[in-house]
Amino acid sequence: MKIGIEIHQRLDCKKLFCRCDSNPVNNKSPDIILKRKLHPVLSELGETDLISKKEAEKQNEFLYQYFNSSNCLVEADEEPPNPINPNALKIACEISMQLECFFFDEIHTMRKIVIDGSNTSGFQRTAMVSFGGKLKTSRGIVRITSIALEEESAGIVEKSKGVSTYKLDRLGIPLVEITTEPHIVDEKHLKETAQLIGNILRATGKVARGIGTIRQDVNISIEKGERIEIKGAQDLSILNTLVQNENKRQLGLIQISNELKRRFKSEKISFDFEMFDLTFVFGNTSSKIISKGLSNNEGVFGIKLPNYSGILGIEIQNGKRYGTELSDYAKQSGVKGIIHSDEDLSKYQFSKEEIESINKKLKTGKNDAFVLVVSKKETAFLALRNVYERSLILGVLKETRKANPDGTTSYLRPISGGARMYPETDIPPIVLDTHFFDSVKKEMSVSFDEQKKYLESILNKEMAQIILKSKNLSLFEKFVSKGYEPMLVAITLENIITSVRRQGIDFLDLEDVLDAIFSGYKNEKIAKSAIEPILIEFAKGSTFAKILKEKKLGRIKGKKLEKISKELNYDIKEIMKKYRLNIEPDDVVKLIKNHKN
């Protein structure tokens, strides 16, 4: 087995080809709705990309939600792009240095044709930054093929028949793409490699954090199989399952190929494509799925697959059969799926007479299978042709597949080639000179190992690990640099803030709020135990001084603490029970100790 990985990480800076903010818009209505239809264009070599042809066949319309707070005319494809964001380029170069890559003398931006609707322009801009790096792992060196800088795509909102809606808030956010050679030996090594690269990315303190900000594409091939690109794995925990399922899928396809060769008595399958209109069979049907289609002026169409009886029911992934594989191909043309003869057709409420009529019309024998779709005739033709074309090809196909949450995959499209690339003429090349690299090195963060050693020197080992992987790492470092107590800052960011947010409470200016709180603790104005209730009051719009006065959350110390302790007979339990939010336990312990002496 050979495995490689591509890691796509959003960068924490403004957008790549404009100066809009990269903050996603949540629960906000769009200010404008744009409508587009996209068409394929010729590549630099005058070729038309196969993927673009397939997408154009669907004749989809695309709607784009535009937000004034995070979009401009660049995302709307109504004005040329700005030059590459220099901050994003510096971050990509810093990551390249950490991975010991070689740099290109000039950065050239290319257009990658994408007409699935994920970009208003019909292409994605990408620029190669470096190549030939290496990563040390427990299983040896994993070579880095390349590091590129590219723009994030628009986020899908919903898909309906013929219309797809996207949000433009994330379009144009800078991504760094790190691609390895297929030097990864198994699923455990894959997870380790992804974690090590993730550590390097986080250690810069300059990458975005949170759900959806990083994703992994995995390339897998086995002996007698082909290279498969699995896109969109967002969780490291699923990588093991993806590899295992893909290994099982390819082995299953190879076994099916061998069986079909035996049945056809040939190394190559050959039979004609002929689609039949079977709508007349279901004139008085009890099938709900058919009745619904007929009520929408759709028909039932089918094809025969000679010698395929029993093949469509063979499981090739956990819970997915070869029929599911063919269904994924059909869905590319807009149908919801297929119905095939290896299924239990009673679940569709097909009658015995209906099944007999289908077999009679298609002239299927006992060794043959059939595939049906319910849709408009034109869509059915494209869908069933896709099924037919895949059925003729034995074994594993080079293709791009989508990672599903359960660790299985679904067909997306063929693997793209050079036919989808051509130069971006609106952006001039960038020369990487000594002055530029000096500025990168000057702003460069410490390595992951150095950062880990530093955090373990100021925190306990468990909290150091949490902060090291946290999206709050940069904020933690900023507060510690101001002289605030590291453990207090870490606990507040990782535990207390989380607890408050679980109560449905959030903050507009969290950094300023925490700065006031940590400063108050450092200057002995509050106790640690008062932090959470003070945070809650801040979220209500109060001020620090007002909270201390009205909620009586100021710290008690000195003579006042001594007086309270005396009144409560120096009973620490009673003192803390009554004044927990105002007193530091160490102060009470010290006072009681002095009293006894």
C-alpha positions as CSV (number, residue, x, y, z in Angstrom):
1,M,0.0,0.0,0.0
2,K,1.2,3.5,-0.8
3,I,-0.3,6.6,1.0
4,G,0.3,10.3,0.6
5,I,-1.5,13.2,2.2
6,E,-2.5,16.8,1.3
7,I,-3.2,19.1,4.2
8,H,-5.2,22.3,3.6
9,Q,-4.9,24.8,6.4
10,R,-6.5,28.2,6.5
11,L,-4.2,31.1,7.5
12,D,-5.1,33.6,10.2
13,C,-4.9,36.8,8.1
14,K,-7.0,38.8,5.6
15,K,-8.1,37.2,2.3
16,L,-5.6,36.2,-0.3
17,F,-6.5,38.5,-3.2
18,C,-8.4,41.3,-1.5
19,R,-8.2,42.9,1.9
20,C,-11.5,41.6,3.3
21,D,-11.6,40.0,6.7
22,S,-11.5,36.2,6.9
23,N,-14.0,35.9,9.7
24,P,-16.9,33.6,8.7
25,V,-20.4,35.2,8.9
26,N,-22.7,33.2,11.3
27,N,-26.5,33.4,11.3
28,K,-26.7,36.5,9.2
29,S,-28.9,37.2,6.2
30,P,-27.0,38.0,2.9
31,D,-26.9,41.6,1.7
32,I,-27.0,40.5,-2.0
33,I,-27.8,37.4,-3.9
34,L,-25.7,36.8,-7.1
35,K,-26.7,34.4,-9.8
36,R,-24.3,32.6,-12.2
37,K,-24.0,29.9,-14.8
38,L,-20.5,28.5,-15.3
39,H,-19.0,27.1,-18.5
40,P,-15.7,25.2,-19.2
41,V,-12.8,27.0,-20.9
42,L,-9.7,25.8,-22.7
43,S,-6.5,25.2,-20.7
44,E,-3.1,26.7,-21.4
45,L,-2.5,23.8,-23.8
46,G,-5.9,24.2,-25.6
47,E,-7.5,21.2,-23.9
48,T,-10.8,20.9,-22.2
49,D,-10.8,19.4,-18.7
50,L,-12.8,16.2,-18.4
51,I,-14.2,17.2,-15.0
52,S,-15.4,20.5,-16.4
53,K,-17.2,18.7,-19.2
54,K,-19.0,16.5,-16.8
55,E,-20.0,19.5,-14.6
56,A,-21.3,21.4,-17.7
57,E,-23.6,18.6,-18.6
58,K,-25.5,19.1,-15.4
59,Q,-26.5,22.7,-16.6
60,N,-26.7,23.9,-13.0
61,E,-27.5,27.4,-11.9
62,F,-25.6,28.9,-8.9
63,L,-26.7,31.4,-6.3
64,Y,-24.2,33.2,-4.1
65,Q,-24.9,34.9,-0.8
66,Y,-22.8,38.1,-0.6
67,F,-22.1,39.8,2.7
68,N,-20.9,43.4,2.9
69,S,-18.9,42.7,6.1
70,S,-16.7,40.0,4.4
71,N,-17.0,40.4,0.6
72,C,-16.1,42.8,-2.1
73,L,-16.1,43.0,-5.9
74,V,-13.2,40.5,-6.1
75,E,-15.3,37.7,-4.6
76,A,-18.2,38.7,-6.8
77,D,-15.8,38.4,-9.8
78,E,-16.7,41.9,-10.8
79,E,-13.1,43.4,-10.5
80,P,-9.6,42.0,-10.9
81,P,-7.8,40.5,-7.9
82,N,-5.4,42.5,-5.8
83,P,-1.7,41.3,-5.5
84,I,-1.1,38.3,-3.3
85,N,-1.5,39.1,0.4
86,P,2.1,39.5,1.6
87,N,1.3,38.3,5.1
88,A,-0.2,35.0,3.7
89,L,2.9,34.5,1.5
90,K,5.2,35.0,4.5
91,I,3.3,32.5,6.6
92,A,3.5,29.9,3.7
93,C,7.3,30.6,3.5
94,E,7.7,30.2,7.2
95,I,6.0,26.8,7.1
96,S,8.2,25.9,4.1
97,M,11.3,26.7,6.1
98,Q,10.1,24.6,9.0
99,L,9.7,21.7,6.6
100,E,13.2,22.3,5.0
101,C,11.8,23.0,1.5
102,F,13.5,24.6,-1.5
103,F,11.9,27.8,-2.8
104,F,11.1,28.9,-6.4
105,D,12.8,32.0,-7.6
106,E,9.5,33.5,-8.5
107,I,5.9,33.0,-7.4
108,H,3.5,32.6,-10.4
109,T,-0.3,32.4,-9.8
110,M,-2.3,29.9,-11.8
111,R,-6.0,29.4,-12.5
112,K,-7.4,26.0,-11.8
113,I,-10.7,25.5,-13.6
114,V,-13.6,24.7,-11.2
115,I,-17.1,24.9,-12.4
116,D,-18.9,23.0,-9.7
117,G,-20.1,26.4,-8.3
118,S,-17.6,26.7,-5.5
119,N,-16.1,29.8,-7.0
120,T,-17.9,32.7,-8.7
121,S,-15.2,33.0,-11.4
122,G,-15.2,29.4,-12.5
123,F,-11.6,28.9,-11.3
124,Q,-9.5,28.8,-8.2
125,R,-6.3,30.7,-7.9
126,T,-3.2,28.8,-6.7
127,A,0.5,29.6,-6.5
128,M,3.4,27.2,-5.9
129,V,5.7,28.4,-3.1
130,S,8.2,25.7,-2.4
131,F,9.1,22.0,-3.0
132,G,11.3,19.1,-2.0
133,G,11.0,19.3,1.8
134,K,11.1,16.6,4.4
135,L,9.4,15.5,7.6
136,K,11.0,13.2,10.2
137,T,8.7,10.5,11.5
138,S,9.1,7.4,13.6
139,R,8.9,5.3,10.4
140,G,11.5,7.3,8.4
141,I,11.6,10.5,6.3
142,V,8.4,11.5,4.5
143,R,9.2,13.8,1.6
144,I,7.3,17.0,0.9
145,T,6.3,17.3,-2.7
146,S,5.2,20.9,-2.7
147,I,3.7,23.7,-0.6
148,A,1.2,26.0,-2.4
149,L,-0.8,29.0,-1.5
150,E,-4.4,29.1,-2.7
151,E,-7.8,30.6,-2.0
152,E,-10.5,28.9,-0.1
153,S,-13.7,28.0,-1.9
154,A,-17.2,29.2,-1.2
155,G,-19.2,27.2,1.4
156,I,-22.2,25.2,0.2
157,V,-25.5,26.1,1.8
158,E,-27.9,23.8,0.0
159,K,-28.4,21.9,-3.2
160,S,-31.7,21.3,-5.0
161,K,-32.5,20.1,-8.5
162,G,-30.5,22.3,-10.9
163,V,-29.7,25.0,-8.3
164,S,-26.9,25.2,-5.8
165,T,-26.5,28.0,-3.2
166,Y,-23.2,29.0,-1.7
167,K,-22.0,31.5,0.9
168,L,-19.2,33.9,-0.2
169,D,-17.9,34.7,3.3
170,R,-15.1,32.1,3.2
171,L,-14.3,32.5,-0.5
172,G,-10.8,33.9,-0.8
173,I,-9.5,33.0,2.7
174,P,-5.8,32.0,2.3
175,L,-5.0,28.3,2.4
176,V,-1.6,26.7,2.6
177,E,-1.6,23.3,0.8
178,I,1.1,20.8,1.9
179,T,1.5,17.7,-0.3
180,T,3.6,14.7,0.6
181,E,5.1,12.0,-1.5
182,P,3.5,8.5,-1.1
183,H,6.0,7.5,1.6
184,I,3.4,6.8,4.3
185,V,3.3,3.0,4.9
186,D,0.1,2.4,6.8
187,E,-2.9,4.1,8.5
188,K,-1.0,4.6,11.8
189,H,1.9,6.2,10.0
190,L,-0.7,8.4,8.2
191,K,-2.1,9.7,11.4
192,E,1.4,10.4,12.8
193,T,2.4,12.3,9.7
194,A,-0.8,14.4,9.8
195,Q,-0.3,15.2,13.5
196,L,3.4,16.2,13.0
197,I,2.5,18.5,10.1
198,G,-0.4,19.9,12.2
199,N,2.0,20.6,15.1
200,I,4.2,22.6,12.8
201,L,1.3,24.6,11.5
202,R,-0.1,25.4,15.0
203,A,3.3,26.3,16.3
204,T,3.5,29.2,13.9
205,G,0.6,30.8,15.8
206,K,-0.5,32.2,12.4
207,V,-3.1,29.6,11.2
208,A,-6.8,29.6,11.8
209,R,-8.2,27.3,14.4
210,G,-11.6,25.6,14.9
211,I,-13.9,23.3,13.0
212,G,-13.4,23.4,9.2
213,T,-10.2,25.3,9.2
214,I,-8.0,22.3,8.4
215,R,-8.8,19.3,6.2
216,Q,-6.8,16.4,4.9
217,D,-7.0,14.8,1.4
218,V,-5.6,11.3,1.4
219,N,-4.1,9.5,-1.7
220,I,-4.1,5.7,-1.5
221,S,-3.1,3.0,-3.9
222,I,-2.7,-0.8,-3.5
223,E,-1.1,-3.5,-5.7
224,K,-3.2,-4.0,-8.9
225,G,-5.3,-0.9,-7.8
226,E,-5.0,2.7,-8.7
227,R,-4.4,6.1,-7.0
228,I,-7.5,7.3,-5.2
229,E,-7.8,10.8,-3.8
230,I,-10.1,11.0,-0.8
231,K,-11.1,14.6,-0.1
232,G,-12.3,16.4,3.0
233,A,-11.3,14.4,6.0
234,Q,-11.5,17.0,8.8
235,D,-10.9,14.7,11.8
236,L,-7.7,12.8,12.3
237,S,-9.6,10.0,14.1
238,I,-11.3,9.0,10.9
239,L,-8.0,8.5,8.8
240,N,-7.5,4.9,10.0
241,T,-11.0,4.0,9.0
242,L,-10.7,5.7,5.6
243,V,-7.6,3.8,4.7
244,Q,-9.0,0.4,5.9
245,N,-12.3,1.0,3.9
246,E,-10.4,2.1,0.8
247,N,-8.2,-0.9,0.9
248,K,-11.3,-3.1,1.2
249,R,-13.0,-1.3,-1.6
250,Q,-10.1,-1.7,-4.0
251,L,-9.7,-5.4,-3.2
252,G,-13.4,-5.8,-3.7
253,L,-13.3,-4.1,-7.1
254,I,-10.4,-6.3,-8.1
255,Q,-12.3,-9.5,-7.1
256,I,-15.4,-8.3,-9.0
257,S,-13.1,-7.6,-12.0
258,N,-11.8,-11.2,-11.9
259,E,-15.3,-12.6,-11.7
260,L,-16.6,-10.6,-14.6
261,K,-13.6,-11.7,-16.7
262,R,-14.5,-15.3,-16.0
263,R,-18.2,-14.6,-16.9
264,F,-17.4,-12.8,-20.1
265,K,-14.5,-15.2,-20.9
266,S,-12.5,-12.1,-21.8
267,E,-10.1,-9.5,-20.4
268,K,-12.4,-6.8,-21.7
269,I,-16.1,-6.3,-21.2
270,S,-18.2,-5.3,-24.2
271,F,-21.9,-4.8,-24.6
272,D,-24.1,-2.0,-26.1
273,F,-25.9,0.8,-24.3
274,E,-29.6,0.9,-24.8
275,M,-32.0,2.8,-22.5
276,F,-35.6,1.7,-22.3
277,D,-38.6,3.7,-21.1
278,L,-40.4,1.5,-18.5
279,T,-42.9,4.1,-17.3
280,F,-45.8,2.0,-18.8
281,V,-45.0,-0.9,-16.5
282,F,-46.0,1.2,-13.4
283,G,-49.4,2.4,-14.5
284,N,-51.1,1.1,-11.4
285,T,-48.1,0.8,-9.1
286,S,-48.2,0.7,-5.3
287,S,-44.6,1.9,-5.1
288,K,-44.4,5.2,-3.4
289,I,-41.0,6.2,-4.9
290,I,-42.3,5.5,-8.4
291,S,-45.7,7.2,-7.8
292,K,-43.9,10.3,-6.5
293,G,-41.8,10.5,-9.6
294,L,-44.8,10.0,-11.9
295,S,-46.7,12.8,-10.1
296,N,-43.7,15.1,-10.9
297,N,-44.0,14.2,-14.6
298,E,-40.9,12.0,-14.4
299,G,-40.5,8.6,-16.0
300,V,-38.9,5.2,-15.2
301,F,-36.0,4.3,-17.3
302,G,-33.7,1.3,-17.3
303,I,-30.8,-0.6,-18.8
304,K,-29.6,-4.2,-18.8
305,L,-26.2,-5.2,-17.5
306,P,-25.4,-8.6,-19.1
307,N,-23.7,-11.2,-16.8
308,Y,-24.0,-8.8,-13.8
309,S,-26.5,-10.8,-11.7
310,G,-25.3,-10.9,-8.1
311,I,-22.4,-8.5,-8.8
312,L,-24.3,-5.3,-7.7
313,G,-25.0,-6.8,-4.3
314,I,-21.3,-7.5,-3.4
315,E,-20.2,-5.4,-0.4
316,I,-17.1,-3.4,-1.1
317,Q,-17.2,-1.0,1.8
318,N,-18.8,-1.4,5.2
319,G,-22.5,-1.1,4.5
320,K,-21.9,-0.2,0.8
321,R,-22.2,-2.5,-2.2
322,Y,-21.1,-2.3,-5.8
323,G,-24.6,-1.1,-6.6
324,T,-23.9,1.9,-4.3
325,E,-20.8,2.6,-6.2
326,L,-22.7,2.7,-9.5
327,S,-25.4,4.8,-7.8
328,D,-22.7,7.5,-7.0
329,Y,-21.9,7.7,-10.7
330,A,-25.6,8.1,-11.6
331,K,-26.0,10.8,-9.0
332,Q,-23.5,13.0,-10.8
333,S,-26.2,13.6,-13.4
334,G,-28.7,14.8,-10.9
335,V,-30.8,11.7,-10.1
336,K,-31.3,10.7,-6.4
337,G,-30.0,7.2,-6.9
338,I,-30.6,3.9,-8.7
339,I,-32.8,0.8,-8.2
340,H,-31.2,-2.4,-9.2
341,S,-32.1,-6.1,-9.5
342,D,-29.7,-7.3,-6.8
343,E,-31.8,-5.4,-4.2
344,D,-34.8,-6.7,-2.3
345,L,-37.3,-5.0,-4.6
346,S,-40.2,-5.6,-2.2
347,K,-38.9,-2.7,-0.1
348,Y,-39.9,-0.4,-3.1
349,Q,-43.4,-2.1,-3.1
350,F,-42.7,-3.6,-6.6
351,S,-45.2,-6.3,-7.6
352,K,-44.2,-9.6,-9.1
353,E,-45.9,-8.6,-12.3
354,E,-44.0,-5.3,-12.5
355,I,-40.6,-7.1,-12.0
356,E,-41.6,-9.7,-14.7
357,S,-42.5,-6.8,-17.1
358,I,-39.2,-5.1,-16.5
359,N,-37.3,-8.3,-17.3
360,K,-39.4,-9.0,-20.3
361,K,-38.9,-5.5,-21.8
362,L,-35.1,-5.5,-21.1
363,K,-34.8,-9.1,-22.2
364,T,-32.8,-10.0,-19.1
365,G,-31.7,-13.6,-18.5
366,K,-31.0,-15.3,-15.2
367,N,-27.3,-14.1,-15.3
368,D,-28.2,-10.5,-16.1
369,A,-29.0,-7.5,-13.9
370,F,-30.9,-4.3,-14.5
371,V,-30.6,-0.7,-13.3
372,L,-33.5,1.7,-13.1
373,V,-33.8,5.5,-12.4
374,V,-36.8,7.7,-11.8
375,S,-36.3,11.1,-13.5
376,K,-36.8,13.2,-16.6
377,K,-35.7,11.4,-19.8
378,E,-32.7,13.6,-20.5
379,T,-31.4,13.2,-16.9
380,A,-32.0,9.5,-17.0
381,F,-30.0,9.1,-20.1
382,L,-27.0,10.9,-18.6
383,A,-27.3,8.9,-15.3
384,L,-27.7,5.5,-16.9
385,R,-24.9,6.2,-19.4
386,N,-22.6,6.9,-16.4
387,V,-23.6,3.6,-14.9
388,Y,-23.0,1.8,-18.2
389,E,-19.6,3.4,-18.8
390,R,-18.4,2.5,-15.3
391,S,-19.7,-1.1,-15.7
392,L,-17.5,-1.6,-18.8
393,I,-14.3,-0.7,-16.9
394,L,-12.9,-3.5,-14.9
395,G,-11.1,-3.0,-11.5
396,V,-10.2,0.3,-9.8
397,L,-10.4,3.7,-11.5
398,K,-8.3,6.7,-10.8
399,E,-10.8,9.0,-9.2
400,T,-11.5,11.6,-6.5
401,R,-13.8,10.5,-3.7
402,K,-15.5,12.2,-0.8
403,A,-14.8,11.2,2.8
404,N,-18.0,10.4,4.6
405,P,-18.4,10.8,8.4
406,D,-18.5,7.0,8.9
407,G,-15.2,6.5,7.2
408,T,-16.6,5.3,3.9
409,T,-16.2,7.2,0.7
410,S,-18.4,8.3,-2.2
411,Y,-17.5,9.0,-5.9
412,L,-17.0,12.7,-6.7
413,R,-15.2,13.0,-10.0
414,P,-12.2,11.7,-12.1
415,I,-8.8,12.8,-10.8
416,S,-7.9,16.1,-12.4
417,G,-4.9,16.7,-14.6
418,G,-3.1,19.5,-16.3
419,A,-6.0,20.3,-18.6
420,R,-7.6,22.4,-15.8
421,M,-4.7,24.8,-15.3
422,Y,-3.8,28.0,-17.1
423,P,-1.9,31.2,-16.0
424,E,-3.5,34.0,-14.0
425,T,-2.8,37.1,-16.2
426,D,-4.2,39.6,-13.7
427,I,-1.5,39.0,-11.1
428,P,2.2,39.7,-11.8
429,P,4.9,37.2,-10.6
430,I,6.6,37.9,-7.2
431,V,10.3,37.6,-6.9
432,L,11.5,36.1,-3.7
433,D,14.8,37.9,-2.9
434,T,17.1,38.0,0.1
435,H,15.3,41.0,1.6
436,F,12.0,39.1,1.6
437,F,13.5,36.0,3.3
438,D,15.2,38.1,5.9
439,S,11.8,39.6,6.8
440,V,10.3,36.1,7.0
441,K,13.0,34.9,9.4
442,K,12.7,38.0,11.5
443,E,9.0,37.3,12.1
444,M,9.4,33.5,12.4
445,S,7.9,31.7,15.4
446,V,9.8,29.1,17.4
447,S,9.6,25.5,16.3
448,F,7.0,23.1,17.7
449,D,9.6,21.3,19.9
450,E,10.9,24.6,21.4
451,Q,7.3,25.8,22.0
452,K,6.4,22.5,23.7
453,K,9.5,22.7,26.0
454,Y,8.7,26.3,26.9
455,L,5.0,25.5,27.8
456,E,6.0,22.6,29.9
457,S,8.4,24.8,31.8
458,I,5.5,27.2,32.8
459,L,2.6,24.8,33.0
460,N,2.0,21.3,34.1
461,K,2.4,18.7,31.4
462,E,-1.3,18.1,30.9
463,M,-2.2,21.7,30.5
464,A,0.9,22.3,28.3
465,Q,-0.5,19.7,25.9
466,I,-3.9,21.3,25.9
467,I,-2.6,24.8,25.2
468,L,-0.2,23.5,22.5
469,K,-3.1,22.2,20.5
470,S,-5.6,25.0,21.4
471,K,-6.9,27.7,19.2
472,N,-6.2,30.0,22.1
473,L,-2.4,29.5,21.9
474,S,-1.7,33.0,20.5
475,L,-3.9,34.6,23.0
476,F,-2.3,32.6,25.8
477,E,1.2,33.8,24.7
478,K,0.1,37.4,24.5
479,F,-1.3,37.4,28.1
480,V,1.7,35.6,29.5
481,S,4.0,38.1,27.8
482,K,2.2,40.8,29.9
483,G,3.3,39.1,33.1
484,Y,0.0,37.4,33.9
485,E,0.2,34.0,35.7
486,P,0.4,31.2,33.1
487,M,-1.7,28.6,34.8
488,L,-4.4,31.1,35.6
489,V,-4.5,32.2,31.9
490,A,-4.6,28.7,30.7
491,I,-7.4,27.5,33.0
492,T,-9.4,30.6,32.2
493,L,-9.1,30.2,28.4
494,E,-9.6,26.4,28.3
495,N,-12.0,25.7,31.2
496,I,-13.7,28.8,32.5
497,I,-14.5,30.4,29.2
498,T,-15.9,27.1,27.9
499,S,-18.1,26.8,31.0
500,V,-19.5,30.3,30.5
501,R,-20.2,29.7,26.8
502,R,-22.0,26.5,27.6
503,Q,-24.5,28.7,29.5
504,G,-25.2,30.5,26.2
505,I,-23.1,33.5,27.2
506,D,-20.6,35.1,24.8
507,F,-18.4,38.2,24.5
508,L,-17.9,40.8,21.9
509,D,-14.4,41.8,23.0
510,L,-13.1,38.8,24.9
511,E,-9.4,39.8,24.8
512,D,-10.2,43.2,26.4
513,V,-12.4,41.6,29.0
514,L,-9.8,39.0,30.0
515,D,-7.1,41.7,30.0
516,A,-9.1,43.6,32.6
517,I,-9.7,40.5,34.7
518,F,-6.0,39.3,34.6
519,S,-4.8,42.8,35.4
520,G,-7.3,42.9,38.3
521,Y,-6.0,39.7,39.7
522,K,-2.3,40.7,39.2
523,N,-3.0,43.9,41.1
524,E,-4.8,41.9,43.9
525,K,-8.2,43.5,43.2
526,I,-10.0,40.2,42.7
527,A,-9.6,36.5,43.7
528,K,-9.4,33.6,41.2
529,S,-12.7,32.3,42.2
530,A,-14.4,35.5,41.1
531,I,-13.3,35.2,37.5
532,E,-16.3,33.3,36.2
533,P,-19.1,35.5,37.8
534,I,-17.2,38.6,36.7
535,L,-17.1,37.2,33.1
536,I,-20.8,36.7,33.2
537,E,-21.4,40.3,34.3
538,F,-19.0,41.6,31.6
539,A,-21.1,39.7,29.0
540,K,-24.2,41.6,30.3
541,G,-22.4,44.9,29.4
542,S,-21.2,46.0,32.9
543,T,-17.7,47.5,33.6
544,F,-15.0,46.1,35.9
545,A,-15.4,48.8,38.5
546,K,-19.2,48.6,38.5
547,I,-19.0,44.8,38.9
548,L,-16.7,45.0,41.9
549,K,-18.9,47.6,43.6
550,E,-22.4,46.3,42.8
551,K,-21.7,42.5,43.0
552,K,-19.2,42.9,45.9
553,L,-16.6,40.8,44.2
554,G,-13.5,42.7,45.3
555,R,-10.7,40.8,46.9
556,I,-10.5,40.8,50.7
557,K,-7.1,40.8,52.3
558,G,-5.0,42.4,55.0
559,K,-6.7,43.8,58.1
560,K,-10.2,43.2,56.7
561,L,-9.4,39.5,56.2
562,E,-7.8,39.3,59.6
563,K,-11.0,40.7,61.2
564,I,-13.2,38.3,59.3
565,S,-11.0,35.3,60.3
566,K,-11.1,36.3,63.9
567,E,-14.9,36.7,63.9
568,L,-15.1,33.1,62.4
569,N,-12.6,31.7,64.9
570,Y,-10.1,31.1,62.2
571,D,-12.2,28.3,60.8
572,I,-11.0,28.0,57.2
573,K,-14.1,26.1,56.1
574,E,-16.4,28.7,57.4
575,I,-14.3,31.6,56.1
576,M,-14.2,30.1,52.5
577,K,-17.9,29.1,52.7
578,K,-19.0,32.7,53.4
579,Y,-16.3,34.6,51.4
580,R,-15.3,32.1,48.6
581,L,-15.5,34.7,45.8
582,N,-13.5,37.3,47.7
583,I,-10.6,35.4,49.2
584,E,-7.5,33.6,48.1
585,P,-7.2,30.4,50.1
586,D,-3.4,30.9,50.4
587,D,-4.0,34.2,52.2
588,V,-6.3,32.5,54.8
589,V,-3.9,29.6,55.3
590,K,-1.0,32.0,55.8
591,L,-3.0,34.2,58.3
592,I,-4.1,31.1,60.3
593,K,-0.6,29.8,60.4
594,N,0.7,33.2,61.8
595,H,-2.2,33.2,64.3
596,K,-1.2,29.8,65.7
597,N,2.4,30.8,66.0
